[in-house]
Amino acid sequence: MAGGNDKNDREIRRRASLIRRLQSLARPVLHNDQLVLLILSIAAAAAAAYGAIAFRELYLSNRFFAFGTTSEELYSHVETLTIWHRVLAPTLGGLLVGLLIRYLMPEQRPEGVPDVMEAVALRSGAMTARAGISAAIISATSIGFGASVGREGPVVHLGATLSSLLAQKIGLSRSQTITLIGCGAAAAVSSSFNAPIAGVFFALEVVIGHYALSAFAPIVIASVVGTMISRTHFGDFPAFIIPGNTSVSPFEFPGFILLGILCAATAVIFMKSVAATRAAAQRIPGPAWWRPMYGGLFIGLIAIPLPHVLGVGYGATDATLKGLFPLELLIMLVVAKLAATAISIGSGFGGGVFSPSLFMGAVLGASFGIIATAIAPEYSSGVVSYALVGMGAVAGSVLGAPISTILIIFELSANYSLTIAVMIGVVVASVITQQFTHKSFFLWQLSIRGIDLKEGRESRFLDAVLVSKVMKAEYTSIPVSADMKTVRDALISAPGGILFILESGQAVSATITLPDLPAGTTGGELSAGQIARPNPPVIRASDNIGDALQLIHESGEDHVGVVDDFETLRLIGLIHQSDIIVTYNRELLKARQEERAEA
């Protein structure tokens, strides 16, 4: 019996020793933030890629229900349908989208890439599962029923949401959460286009906003994983099949510059058209959830002669690159697709603008290429080259992502000579577009909600920190009947040199500072209530320090009281201007360290 106990004790000690060894081996890994982030990037990429696959299956199922096909060449199938079918499908789809927005979306509107940018800039990457899943359902319904919108934006939003939820579940820091969101966005783009390099730079250029090494490595891994998963399900095929491998002549560069100018005009007109359509939709009588139905009606009417505008438009874009459309049709498609997309977005359908921008750029570039080739056939590299330049120039201008767009075209064509032409067109178009717009369609969407991200990341630190994180709970209060001696004695030790007069329930009603004391008063001639300033400036603990700093500047005070809300005005603390500045400097230093990969 004793021998058996000794054997059991030895086995227990052996297991305990093994566990300690495993813990000692794992400790350097678990305490290395960069290694943890690299591991999590794989999980985020897998979630985003499978989310993209599920999203594609969902909108194809909706397309089959609405039009009876799952083919990407939707336009060729719709040409066989009756006129009533072409009109009713997007109209009923708009009604369904309106109902989904009303009952599913917290803010009663579709969400997309701009909401990811807002979450990264202002909410430390926090996103909700309800908004993410609901937005994906709404966008899949919009695309399936024929709205002229793209699938890439919704997929990026879904991938970012899943990554944010993973980061929140584990409890990652702000910088780690934002990097993981970038991983989800990169995997979403790479799985959509089979373009891993473009996925990396889209995440860094649009979502993250910097190219720090600490973020670069996890995002690269995520983009590669997303591409591998996509290729496993759909094969190693790019989004578009580019015929031939043409060589671009330097004599064509003036033509590419002119095409870039035309693409800039198209991008500006498109964004202005969305704004005008949105304003017109808001004037439609009736509830807001009716608006997508009216938008669907107009889309259906456009689709009667030109069904090419329905849905994502990959089939029509691919046909354009193969040279299947004549010049007259291409010119009509530029106008029709621009109008259909502006109506779709402006009336409230969910979805992105990447695919429509590629479509508009392709048909515009092909139109230009046909004319240029007819004028100077000996110098022309072919209509396909101009179509690809147009795709990059319009999409890069609309998205405000020239680097990502150039890389997408490069990965699609694998043609270095052509990529130089794309670079010329994209740069010219982007520079011109930024002179007339908010620099990107995403920034414009944020601006109409009163959010301005153009001031730079540094200024947004003020909006990312709550007053409750900076305020001090210490303050001094006195009764309204206190005499001058009591007031003077209290001011000597009062934090911030400010006294608060509180009503019942700790509601702040007035304040006293040193300048409020009457000169020469030494006795009890006056009471605290007689010299106090009523209705002092206060801020809520749930507000951000940017709001607090603005209030301090407007009031001329160095510090203001913090209340729980504006109804009860219950005083809970004090916030100083110096504390805000110290917090801002600390966040700015932390960001600089992260961007240099020091943190």
DRENTI-577107 format. One record per residue: y negated, x negated, z negated of N, C-alpha, C, O, CB in turn. Coordinates in steps of 0.1 Angstrom, whole numbers, plus 5000, padded with zeros to 4 digits. Glycine has a CB too. Layout:
<rs>
YXZYXZYXZYXZYXZ/...
</rs>
This chain:
<rs>
501249925000500050005000498849915000497849945007500050094988/498849814992497649724991497449655004496349635009497849624980/498549615011498449545023497849635034497149585043499849495028/498249765034497649855043496149865041495449875051498249985042/495749875029494249885026493549765031492449775037493949905011/494149645029493449515034493349515049492349475054494249395029/494349565055494349575070493249665075492549635084495649615076/493149785068492049875072490649815069489749835078492150005064/490549745058489249685055488849575066487749575070489249615041/489849495070489649395080489249465093488349415100490849315082/489849575097489449645109488049705108487349695118490549765112/487749755097486349805095485349695096484249715103486149875081/485649585090484649465090484549415105483549375109485149355081/485749415112485649365126484849455135484049415143487149365132/484949585133484149685141482649675137481849675146484649825138/482449655124481049635120480449515126479249515130480949635105/481249405126480749275132480449295147479449245152481749165130/481349365154481149395168479949475171479149445180482349465174/479649575163478449655164477249575162476249585170478449775154/477249485152476049395150475849305161474649275165476249315137/476949255167476749165179476149235191475249185197478049105183/476649365193476149445204474649475202473849475211476949575206/474249505189472849535186472049415188470849425193472749585172/472549295184471749175186471549145201470549085205472449055179/472549175209472449145223471549245230470749215239473849155230/471549375225470749475231469249475226468349525233471249615228/469049415215467649415209466649355218465549415220467649345196/466849235224465849185233465549275245464449285250466249045239/466549345250466349435261465549565257464649605264467749485267/465949625246465349745241463949725237463149815237466149805230/463549605233462249575228461349505239460249465237462249475216/461949495251461149445262460749565271461549625278462049345271/459449595270458849715276459149715291459449815297457449735274/458949595298459149585312460549615316460749685326458649455317/461549565309462949595312463249735310464049795318463849505304/462749795299463049945297462450025309463050115313462349985284/461249985313460550055324461350045337461450135345459150005326/461949925339462749905351463949995352464350045362463149755353/464550005340465750095339465350235341466050315348466450075325/464250275334463850415335463350455349463450565354462650445325/462850355357462450375370463550425379463350505388461750255377/464750375377465950425384466250575381466550645391467150335381/466150605368466350745365465250835371465550945376466350765350/464050795370462950875376463050885391462850995397461550805373/463550775398463650785412464850875416464750955426463950645418/465950875408467050965411466651105410466951195418468250935402/465851135399465351275397464451315408464551435413464651285383/463551235412462651265423463351285436463051385443461551155424/464251195439464951205452465851335453465851405463465851085454/466551365442467351485442466551605441466851715447468351485430/465351595435464351705435463851735449463751845453463251675426/463651625457463251635471464251705479464051785488462851495477/465551665477466651725484466751875481466951955490467951645481/466651905468466752045464465552125470465752245474466752055449/464352065470463252135476463452165491463152265496461952045474/463952065498464252085512465252195515465052275524464751955519/466252195507467352305508466752435505467052535511468552275499/465752445495465152575491464252625503464352745506464352555479/463452535508462552595519463352625532462952705539461452495522/464452545534465252585546465952715544466152795553466252475549/466352745531466952875529465952985531466253095536467552875514/464752965526463653065528463353075543463153195548462353025521/463452965551463252975565464353055572464053135581463152835571/465553035568466653115574466453265571466753345579467953065568/466053295559465753435555464653495563464753615568465453455540/463553415566462453465573462553465588462153555594461153385569/463153365593463253345608464653335613464853335626462453225612/465653325605467053315610467453185615468353175623467253415620/466853075610467152935615466852835604465952865596466452905628/467552725604467252615595466852495603466652385597468452585586/466652505616466352395624464852345622464052435619466552435639/464652215623463352165622462552205634461252205634463352015620/463152235645462452275657462252425657462752505665463252245670/461452465647461252605644460552675656460952795659460452625631/459652605662458852675673459752725684459552835690457852575678/460752645688461652685699462452805696462752885705462552565703/462852825683463552945679462653065678463053175682464252925665/461453045673460453155671460053215685459753335686459253115663/460053125695459753175708460753285713460353365722459753065718/461953295707462853395711462753525703463353625706464253335710/461853515693461753635684460653725689459853695698461353585670/460653855684459653945689458253915683458153835673460054095684/457253965689455853945683455753995669455153935661454854015692/456354115666456254175653456854075643456354065631456954305652/457954015646458653925637457753805634457653765623460053875643/457053755644456253635642455053665633454653575626455653585656/454553785634453453825625453853865611453253825601452653945632/454953945610455353995597455953885588455653895576456454105599/456653785593457253685584456153615576456353615564458053585593/455153555582454153485573453353585565452853545554453253405582/453153705570452353805562453153845549452553845538452053935570/454453875551455253915539455353785530455453805518456553965543/455453675536455553545528454353525520454453485508455753425537/453153565526451953545518451853645506451353605496450753575527/452353765508452453865497453353805486453053815474452953995502/454453755490455453695480454853575473454953565460456753655487/454153495480453453375474452453415464452253365453452853285485/451653525468450553575459451153625446450653595435449853685466/452253695447452953745435453453635426453353635414454053845438/454053535432454653415425453453345418453653305406455353325434/452353325424451253255418450753335406450453285395450053235428/450653465408450153555397451053545385450453545373450053695402/452353545386453253555375453853425370454353415359454353655378/453753325378454353195374453353085371453653005362455253145385/452253075378451352965376450352985365449653085364450552935389/450252895355449352905344447952925348447153005341449552785334/447452855358446052855362445852945374444752935380445552715365/446853025378446753115389446353055402445553105410445653225385/446852935405446652865418447852775420448552735411445352795418/448052735433449152635436448752505431447552475429449452635451/449652415429449452275424450052185434450952215442449952255410/449452055434449951955443449551815439449351795427449451985457/449351725448448951585445447651575437447651495428448751515458/446651655440445451645431445651665416445051605408444351745436/446651755413446951775399447651655393447551625381447851895398/448451585401449051455396447951355394447951285383450051405407/446951345403445851255401445051285388444651195381444951245413/444851415386444151455374444851425361444351375352443851605375/446251445362447051425350447051275346446951235335448451465352/447051185357447051045354445750995349445650915340447350965367/444651055354443251015351442851065338442150995330442351045362/443151195335442551255323443451305312443051325301441751375328/444751305315445651365305446751265301447851305297446351495309/446551135304447551035301448951055307449951015302447751015286/448851125319450151155326450851275322451951295326450951035325/450351355312451051475307451051585318450051625322450451525294/452251635321452451745330453551835324454351795316452951695344/453551965328454452065322455552095332455352095344453652185318/456652135326457852175334457552305341457952315353459152185326/456952395335456652525341455852515353456152565364455952625331/454752435352453852425364454552345375454452385387452552355360/455352245372456052165382457052245389457052235402456652045375/457952315382458952395389458452505397458852535408460052435379/457452575390456852695397456152655410456252725420455852765387/455352545409454652495421455652465432455352495444453852365418/456752405429457852375439458352505446458552505458458952295433/458552605438459152735443458052795452458452845463459452825431/456852795448455752855456455552775469455452845480454452855448/455552645469455452565481456652585490456452595503455252415478/457852595485459052615493459052755500459452765511460352595485/458452845492458352985498457352985509457553045520457953085487/456152915507455152905517455652845530455452895541453952825512/456352725529456852655541457852745547457852755560457452525537/458852795540459852875545459452995553460053035563460852925535/458353065549457853175556456853145566456153235572457353275546/456653015570455852985581454452935579453652915588455753095590/453952925566452652875564452552725569453452655569452352865548/451352695575451152565581450752465571449552425570450052575593/451752425563451552325552452652225553453652235560451452395539/452452115545453452005545454352005533454052075523452651875545/455451935534456451935523456251805514456751805503457851935529/455451705519455451585511454651595498455051545488454751475520/453451675499452651695487453451765476453451715464451451775490/454151875479454951935468456051855463456351855451455552065474/456651765471457751685467457151575457457751545447458451615479/455951515461455351425452454951485439455251425428454051365459/454451605439454151675426455351695418455351685406453451815429/456451745424457751765417458251635411458651635400458751835426/458251525419458751395414457951345403458451295393458851295425/456651365404455751315393455951405380455951345369454251325397/456151535382456451615370457751575363457751565351456551765375/458751555371460051515364459951385357460451365346461151505375/459151295363458951165357458151175344458451105334458251065366/457151255345456251285333457051345321456951305310455051375336/457951435325458751505314459751395308459951395296459551615320/460251305316461151205311460351115302460851075291461751125323/459151075306458350985297457951055284457950985274457050945305/457651185285457251255272458451265263458351255251456651385276/459651285269460851305261461151175253461551185242462051345270/460951065260461350935254460250885245460450805235461650835265/458950935247457850885239457250755244456850675236458250875225/457050745257456450625263454950625261454350725258456750615278/454350505261452950495260452250545272452850585282452550345258/450850555272450150605283450350525296450650585306448650605279/450250395295450450315307451850325312452050325325450050165304/452850325304454250335308454450475315455150485325455250315297/453850575309454050715315453450715329454050775338453350815306/452250665330451550665344452450585354452550625365450150605343/452950465349453750395359455050465363455450465374454150255352/455650535353456850615356456450735366457350765374457450675343/455350795364454850895374454750835388455150895398453550955369/454250715388454150645401455550615407455650625419453450505399/456550595399457850575404458350705410459050705420458850535392/458150815403458550945409457850975422458451025431458251055399/456550945423455850975435456350885447456450925458454350945433/456550755444457050665454458450705459458650705471457150515448/459350745450460650785454460550915463461350935472461550815442/459651005459459451125467459051095481459551155491458451215460/458051005483457550975496458650895504458850935516456250885495/459250805498460250725505461450805510462050785520460750605497/461850905501462950995505462551095516463451135523463451065493/461251125517460851225527460751155541461151215551459451275523/460251025541460050965554461050855557461050795568458650905554/461950825548462850715549462050585551462350505560463850735561/460950575543459950465544459650405531458650445524458650515552/460550315525460350265512459050185509458450195499461550185508/458550115519457350035517456150125516455350105507457149935529/456050225525455050325524455050405511453950435505455050425535/456250435505456350505493455650425481455050475473457750535489/455950295482455350205471453850205472453150225461455850055473/453250185483451850175484451150315483449950315478451450115497/451850425486451250555484451050575469450050625464452050665490/452150545461452050555447450950475440450250515432453350525440/450850345445449850255440448450295444447450285436450150115444/448250335457446950365463446450495458445250505455447050355478/447250595457446750735455446950775440446050835434447450835464/448150745435448550805422448050705411447350745401450050825421/448450585411448150485400446750445401446050445391449150365401/446250395412444950355414444750205412443550155413444050425404/445750125411445649985410447049925414448049995416445249935396/447049785416448149715421448749615411449149505415447849645435/448649655398449149565388450649525390451449615394448849615374/450949405387452349365388453249445378454449475381452549215385/452749475366453549555357453949685362454949745358452749575344/453149745371453549875377454249855391455049935395452249955380/453949745397454549715411456049715411456649775419453949595416/456549635401458049615401458849745399459749765407458449515390/458549825389459249945387459150045399460050115403458850015375/457950045405457750135416458450095429459050175436456250145420/458549965431459449915442460849955440461450005449459349755443/461349935428462749975425462950125428463950165434463149935411/462050205423462150345424462150395439462850475443460950415417/461250325447461150365461462450325468462850405477459950285468/463050215465464350175471465450265468466250305476464650025467/465450305455466550395450466350535457467350595461466450415435/465150585458464850705465465350705479465850805484463350745464/465050595486465450575500466950575501467550645510464850445506/467650505492469150505493469750635491470650675498469650405482/469250715481469750845479469550935491470451015495469150915466/468350935497468051015509468950975520469451065527466550995513/469150845522470050805533471450845531472150875541469950655535/471850855519473250895516473451045520474451085525473550885501/472351125518472451265521472151305536472751385542471651345512/471151235542470651265555470851165565470551185577469251305554/471451045562471650935571470450845572469350875567471950995585/470650735579469550635580468750665592468850595602470150495580/467950775592467150815603465750835598465450885587467650945609/464750785606463350805602462950955604463651025610462450715610/461750985599461351125600461151165615461351285618460051155592/460651065623460451095637461150985645461250865641458951095640/461651025657462350925666461250885676460750965683463550995673/460950755676459950695684460650635697461350545696459150585677/460350695708460950645721460350515725459150495724460950745732/461150415730460750295735460150195725460050225713459650325746/459650085730459049975722457949915730458149805735460149875717/456849985730455749935739454949825733454949805721454850055743/454249755742453349645738451949695741451649735752453749515745/451049675731449649715732448849605738448949485734449149755719/447949635748447049545754445749535746445249635742446849575769/445149415745443849405738442749485746441749515740443449255738/442949505759441949585766441949735762441049805765442249575781/442949775754443049915750442249935736442050045732444449955748/441849825730441249835717439949925717439750005708440849695711/439149915727437950005727438450155728437850245722437049975739/439550175735440050315735440550355722440350475718441150325745/441150265714441650305701440450325691440550415682442550195695/439450255693438150275685437650415688437250485679437150165688/437550455701437050585704437950695699437550795694436950595719/439350665699440250765694440050775679440150885673441750725697/439750665672439550675658438350755654438350825644439350535652/437250755663436050835661436450985662436051065654434950795671/437251015673437651155675438551205663438451315659438451165688/439351115658440251155647439351175634439651265626441251045644/438351095632437451115621436751255622436651325612436351005620/436351285634435651415636436651525633436351635627435151435650/437951515637438951615634439151625619439351735614440251575641/439251515612439551515598438351585591438551665582439751375592/437151555595435951615588435951765591435751845582434651545593/436151805603436151945607437252015599437052135595436351965622/438451955598439552015591439152045576439352155571440751935591/438651945569438251965555437152065553437152145544437851825549/436152065562435052165562435652305564435152395559433952125572/436652305573437252435577437952495565437952615562438152425589/438652415557439352455545438352515535438652615529440252345539/437252445534436252485524435652625529435452715520435152385523/435352635542434852765547435852875545435452985542434452745561/437152845548438152945547438352995533438553115530439452895553/438352895524438452925510437353015505437553115498438552805501/436052985509434953065505435053205511434753305504433653005510/435553215524435653355530436753435523436653555521436053335545/437853365519438953435512438553495499438953595495440153345510/437653415492437153465479436353585480436153665470436453355472/435753615492434953735494435753855498435253965499433853705504/437053835500437953955504438054045492438354005481439353905508/437854175493437954265482439354285477440354265485437354405486/439554315465440854325459441254205451440454105450441854345470/442454205444442854095436443153975443443353975455444054135428/443053855436443253725443444653715449444753635458442953615433/445653775443446953755448447253815462448253795468447953805438/446253895467446353945480445953845491446353865503445454075482/445153745487444653655497445653585506445453575518443753555490/446753535500447753465509448353565519448753525530448853405501/448453695516448953785525448053805538448553805549449153925519/446753805535445753815547445853685555445753685567444353835541/445953565547446153445554447353435563447353385574446153325544/448453495558449653495565449553585578450153555588450853555557/448753695577448553775589447853695600448353705611447753895585/446853625596446153545607447053435612446953405624444853485601/447853375604448753265609449753325618450053265629449553205597/450253445615451153515624450553545638451153535648451653645618/449253585638448553615650448353495659448553495671447153675647/448153375652448053255660449353215665449453155676447553135650/450453245658451853215662452353295674453353265680452753225650/451653405677452053485689452053405701453153395708451153605690/450953335705451053245717451453105714451953035723449653245723/451253065701451552925698452452915685451852885674450252845696/453752945686454552935674454752795668455252775658455952985677/454252695676454352555671453652525658453952435651453752465682/452652615655451852595642452552635630452152595619450552675643/453752705631454452755619455152635612455652545618455452865623/455052645598455852555590455352415590454152385593457252555595/456252325586455952185585455452125598454552045599457052105579/456152165609455752115622456451985627455951925637454352095623/457451945620458151815624458751825638458651735646459251785614/459251945641459851965654458851945666459151885676460552095655/457652015664456652005674456051865675455751815685455552105671/455951795663455451655663456351565671455951485678455251605649/457651585668458651505675458651525690458851435698460051535669/458451655694458451685708457151625714457151585726458351835710/456051615707454851555712455051405714454651345725453651565702/455751335705456051195707457051165718457051055724456651135694/457751265722458751255733458051295747458651285757459951335731/456751335746456051365758456451495764456451505777456151255768/456951595757457451715762456351825764456551925771458451775753/455151805759454051905761453051855771452651745771453451925747/452551945779451451915789450051905782449951945770451352025800/449151845789447851825783447151955778446551955767446951755793/447252065786446552185782447152235769446352285760446752295793/448452235767449052285755448652195743448352245732450552285756/448652065745448251965734446851995729446651995717448351825739/445952025738444552045734444452175726443752185716443552055746/445152285731445252405723445852385709445452455700445952515731/446852305709447552285696446652215686446752235674448852205698/445752125690444852065681444052165673443952165661443851965688/443452255681442652365675443452465667443052505656441852435686/444652505673445452605666445952555653445952625643446552645675/446452425653447052375640445952355630446252385618447752245643/444852305634443652295625443352425618443152435606442452235632/443252525627442852665621443952715612443652775602442652755633/445252705617446352765609446452695595446752755585447652745616/446252555595446352485582445252525573445352535561446452335585/443952525579442852565571443052705565442652725553441552555579/443552795572443752935567444852935557444752995546444253025579/445952855559447052845549446552795535446752855525448152755554/445852685536445352625523444252705517444252725505444852475525/443252745525442152825520442452955515441853005505441152845531/443553025520443853155515444753155503445053255496444553235526/445353035499446053025487447552985488448252995478445953145479/448052965500449452915501449652785494448652705493449852905516/450852755489451152625483451652535494452152575504452152645472/451452405492451952305502450952195503449852195498452252375515/451352095511450551975513449851975526449952065534451351855511/449151865529448451845541448851725549448351695560446951835539/449851655544450351525551450951565565450451505575451351455542/451951655565452551685578451651745588451651715599453751785575/450751845583449751895593448851795598448451795610448952005586/448451695590447551585595448251505605447651465615447151505583/449551475603450351395613450451475626450351425637451751365607/450651605625450751695637449451695644449451665656451151845632/448351715637447051715644446751585651446251575662445951755634/447051475643446851345649447651315661447251255671447051235638/448951355661449851335672449351405685449351345695451251375668/449051535683448651605695447251565700447051555713448651765693/446351525691445051475696445251335702444651315713444151455683/446051245696446351115702447051125716446651055725447151035693/447951215717448651235729447751285740447851245752449851325727/446851375737445951425746445051315751444751305763445051545740/444551235742443651125745444451025754443950965763443151055733/445751005750446550905758446750945772446750865781447850885751/446951075774447251125788445951095796446051055808447551275788/444751125791443551105798443250955800442950915811442351165790/443450875790443250735791444250665801443850575809443450665777/445450715801446450655811446050695825446250615834447850705807/445550815827445150855840443950775845443850755857444751005840/443050735836441850665840442250515843441750455853440750665829/443050455834443350315835444850295833445250235822442550225825/445650335842447150325840447650175838448650155832447850385851/446950085845447349945844447249885830447849785827446649855854/446349945821446149885808446749975797446749935785444649875805/447250085801447750185790449150135785450050105793447850325796/449350145772450650115766451450245765452650235760450450055752/450950355770451750475770451250585761450550555751453150445766/451550705763451050815755451550815741450850845732451450955762/452750765739453350755726452450665716452250695705454750705726/451950555722451150465714449850535709449550525697450750345722/449250615717448050685713448350795703447550825694447350745725/449550855705449950965696450150905682449750965672451251035701/450750785681451050725668449750685661449550695649451950605670/448750625669447450595664446750715659446150715648446650515675/446850825666446150945662446850995649446151045640446351055673/448150995648448851035636448250955624447951015613450351015637/448250825625447750745614446350765610445950775599448050595617/445450785621444050795618443650925612442850925602443350775631/444251035616443951165610444551175596443851215587444451285619/445751135595446451145581445751055571445451095560447951115583/445450925575444850835566443450885562443050865550444650695573/442750945571441350995567441451115558440651125548440651035580/442351205561442451325553442951295539442451345529443451435559/443951205538444551175525443751075517443951055505445951125527/442950995524442250885517443150775514442950715504441550935505/444250765522445250655519445550575532446650595537446550725514/444550495536444750425549445950325549446650315558443550355552/446150255537447150155537448550225538449350175546447050075524/448750325530450050395530450350445544451450445549450050505520/449350505551449550565564449850465574450750485582448350645568/449150345574449450235583450950195581451650165591448550125581/451350185569452750135566453750235571454850195575452950105551/453450365569454350465574454650455589455750455594453850605570/453550445597453650425611454350305615455150295624452250425618/454150195607454850065610456350085608457150035616454249955601/456750155597458150165594458750265604459950255607458350225580/458050355609458550455619458750385633459750405639457650575621/457750295636457850235650458450095650459050055660456450225655/458450025639458949885638458349805649458949715655460449885639/457049825652456349765663455049695658454149765655456049855675/455049565657453949495651452649505660451549535654454249345649/452849495673451749505682451049645681449849655681452149485696/451849745680451349885678450649905665449649985664452449985680/451149835655450649855641449149805641448349855634451449775631/448849705649447449655649446549765655445449785650447349525658/447049835665446249945671446050055661445050115660446949995683/447150085653447050185643446050145632445250225627448450205636/446050015628445049965619443649985623442750035616445249815616/443349965636442049985641441650135641440550165636441949935656/442550215645442250365645442050415631441150495629443250435652/442950375622442850425608441550375601440950455594444050375600/441250245603440050195596438750265601437950305593439950045598/438650275614437450345620437350485615436350535611437550335636/438450555616438450695612438150715597437350805593439850765615/438750625589438550645574437150615570436550685562439450545567/436550505576435150475573434150585577433350615569434750345580/434350645588433450745593433650875584432750935580433750785608/434950905582435251035574434651025560434051125555436751055573/434650905554434150895540432650915539432050935529434550765534/431950905551430450925551430151065550428951105547429850855563/431051155554430751295555431551385545431351505544431051345569/432451325537433351405529433351345515432651245512434751425535/434251395506434551345493435551225493436151195483435051455484/435651155505436551045507437951075508438750995514436350955495/438451195504439751245507439851395504439051445496440851165498/440851455510441051595508441451625493441051725487442251645517/442151535487442551545473441351545464441251625455443551435469/440451455466439251445458438351565460437651615450438451315461/438351625472437551745474438151865466437451945460437551785489/439551875466440151975459439851965444439652065437441651975461/439751845439439351825425437951865422437551915412439651685420/437051825432435651855430435252005429434352035422434851795442/436052085436435752225435436152285422435852395418436452305447/436952205414437252245401436452175390436652185378438752215398/435352105395434452045386434951905381434451855371434152125375/435951845388436451715384436051615394436351625406438051725382/435451505389434951395398435651265394435451215383433451385398/436551215402437251095400436650975407437250865407438751105403/435550995414434950885422434250785414433850675419434050945432/433950815401433150725393434050605388433450505382432650795381/435350605390436150495386436950525374436650615366435250375384/438050445372438950465361438250445348438550515338440150375362/437350345347436750305335436050425328436150455316435750195336/435250505337434450615331435350725326434950805318433550665341/436650735331437550835328438150815314438850905309438550865338/438050695309438550665295437950755285438550795275438450525291/436650785287435950875278436551015278436451085268434450885282/437051055289437651195290439051195285439651305283437551245304/439751085284441151075280441351065265442551085261441750955287/440351045257440451025243439851145236438651175239439850895238/440551205227439951325220439151275208439351175202441151415215/438151365204437351345193438151325180437751245172436351455191/439251395179440051395167440651255165440951225153441151495168/440751175175441351045174440350935169440650835165441950995187/439050975170437950875167437150915155436650825148437050865179/437051045152436251085141436651035128437850995126436151245141/435751035118436051005104435951125095435051205097435150895099/436951145086436951265078435951265067435751365060438351285073/435351145064434351135053433051185057432551155068434250995048/432451275049431051325051430551365037431351385028431051435061/429251385036428651425024427951565026427151585035427651325019/428251655017427551785018426851815004427251764994428651895021/425851895005425051934993424752084994424752135004423751854992/424552144982424152284982422752304988421952214987424252344968/422552424993421252454999420152454989418952444992421352595006/420452474976419452474965419152344959418352334949419852574954/419752234964419552104958418152054958417452084968420451994965/417651984947416251944947416151814955417151754959415751924933/414851754956414651634963415251514958415751424965413151614965/415351504945415951384939417451384942418051274945415851394923/418151494942419551504946419751474960420651404964420151644943/418851514969418851494983418751344985419551284993417851564990/417751274979417451134981418651054976419050954983416251094974/419251084965420351014959421551024968422350924970420651064945/421751144974422951164982422851094995423851045001423151314985/421551085001421351015013421650865013422050805023419951035018/421550805001421750664999423250625003423450525009421450624985/424150714999425550685000426250765011427450755013426250694987/425450855018426050945028426550865040425750785046425151055032/427750885045428250825057427350865069427050985071429650865060/426850765076425950795087424550835084423750865092426550895096/424250835071422950875067422551015070421451045074421850785073/423551105069423351245072424051335061425151305057423951285086/423351435057423851535047424051665054423251715063422851555036/425151735051425451865056425251975046425751965034426851865062/424652085050424652205041425652305047425552345058423152265041/426552335038427652425042427552565036427052585025428952365038/427952665044428052795039429452815033430252725032427752905050/429752935029431052965024432052945035431852975047431153115019/433252885031434252855041434052725049434652705059434352965051/433152645043432852505049432152515063432252415070434152435050/431552625066430852635079429552565078428752595069430652785082/429252475087428052395087426952475092427052545102428252265095/425852475084424652565088423452475091422552525098424352665077/423352355084422152275086422452135082423452105076420952335077/421552035086421651895082420351845077419251895080422151815095/420451725070419351655065419551505068420551455064419051685050/418551445074418551295076417351245069416451315065418651255091/417251105068416051045062414751085068413851105060416250895063/414551095081413251135087412851275083411651315084413251125102/413851365078413451495074412851505060412251605057414751585074/412951395052412351405039410751405040410251325047412751275031/410151485033408651495033408051375026408651335015408151625026/407051315031406351195025405751235012405051335011405351135034/405951155001405251174989405951274980405451294968403951204991/406951334984407651434975408651354966409551284971408451534984/408451374953409251304943409951404934410951364928408451204936/409451524932410051614923410851724929411351704940408951674914/410851834923411551954927410752054934411052174933412352014916/409652014940408752104947409452184958409252304960407552044952/410352104965411052164977412552164974413052074966410752094990/413252244981414752244980415352194993414652185003415352384977/416652164993417252115005417152215016417052175028418752085001/417352345013417252445024415952445031415852495042417552575018/414852405023413552415029413252305039412352325048412452415018/413852195038413652085047414752055057414651975067413351955039/415852125056416952105065416752165079415952255080418252175059/417452105088417352145102418552245105419652205104417352025112/418252365108419352465111419952435124419452375133418752605110/421152495126421852495138422052345144421552315155421252575149/422552255136422652115141423752105152424552195154423052025129/423551995160424551975171425951935165426051855156424151865180/426952005169428351975165429251975177428952025187428852085154/430451915175431451905186432751935180433051915168431451765192/433651995188435052025184435951905184435751815192435652135192/436851905175437851795174438651795187439151685190438751815162/438851905194439651905206438951865218439551845229440252045208/437651845217436851795229437151645230437651575221435351815227/436651585242436851445244435651365240434551425238437251415259/435751235239434651155234433551145245432451105241435151015230/433851175257432851175267431851295265430651275266433451195281/432451405261431551525257430751485245429551525244432451645254/431351415235430651385223429551285226428451295220431651315213/429751185235428751095238427551165245426351125243429250985247/427851255254426751335261425951415251424751425252427351425271/426651475241425951555231425051465222423951505219426951625222/425551345219424751255211423451215219422351205213425551125208/423651185232422451145240421451265241420251245240422851105254/421951385243421051505245420351535232419251585232421851625249/421051515220420451555207419551445201418751475193421551595198/419751325206418951215201419551165188418851075181417551255199/420651205184421351165171422251045174422751025185422051285165/422550975163423550865164424950915161425950845164423150745155/424951025154426251085150426151235148425051285145426751015136/427251305151427251445150428451495142429451415141427251515164/428351615136429451665129430551715138430351755149429051785120/431851715133432951765140433551885133433751885121434051645141/433751995141434152125136435552155142435952095152433152235138/436252245136437552285141437352375154438152365163438352365131/436352465154436052545165434652595164434052585153437052655168/434152655175432752705175432552845169431452885167432252705189/433652905165433553035159433353025143432453085138434753125162/434252945137434152925123433152815119432652825108435552895117/432952715127432152605125432552535112431652475105430652645124/433852535109434252465097434252315099434852255108435752505093/433452245090433252105092434452025087435052045077432052055084/434951935096436151855092435951705094436851625090437351895101/434751665098434551515099433251485106432351565108435651455107/433051355110431851305115432251205126433151125124430951235104/431551205137431751105148430551025151429451085152432351175161/430650895152429450805154429450755168430550735174429550685144/428350725173428150675186428850535187429450495197426650665190/428650455177429250325177430850325178431450245184428850245164/431450425171432850435172433350475186434350425190433350545162/432550555193432850595206432850465215433750445224431950705212/431850385214431650265222432750165219433350105228430250205219/433150155206434250065203435550115209436350035214434450055188/435850245209437050295214437050275229438050245235437150445211/435950305236435850285250436150135254436850115263434450325256/435550045247435749905250437249865248437749785256434849815241/437849915237439249885235440149945246441049875251439649945221/439850065251440650125262440450045275441350025282440350275264/439250005277438849925289439649795289440149755299437349905290/439649725277440349595276441849615278442449535284440049535262/442349725272443749755274444149775289445149725293444149875266/443249845296443549865310443449735318444349715327442549965316/442549655315442449525322443649445319444149375328441149455317/444149445307445449365304446649425311447449345316445649375289/446649555312447749615320447749585334448749555340447749765318/446549585340446449555354446749405357447049375369445049585359/446549315347446849175349448249145344448749035344445849085342/448949255341450349245336450449165323451449085321451249175346/449449175314449449105302449949195291450249145280448049055298/450149325293450549415283451949455285452549535278449649525281/
</rs>
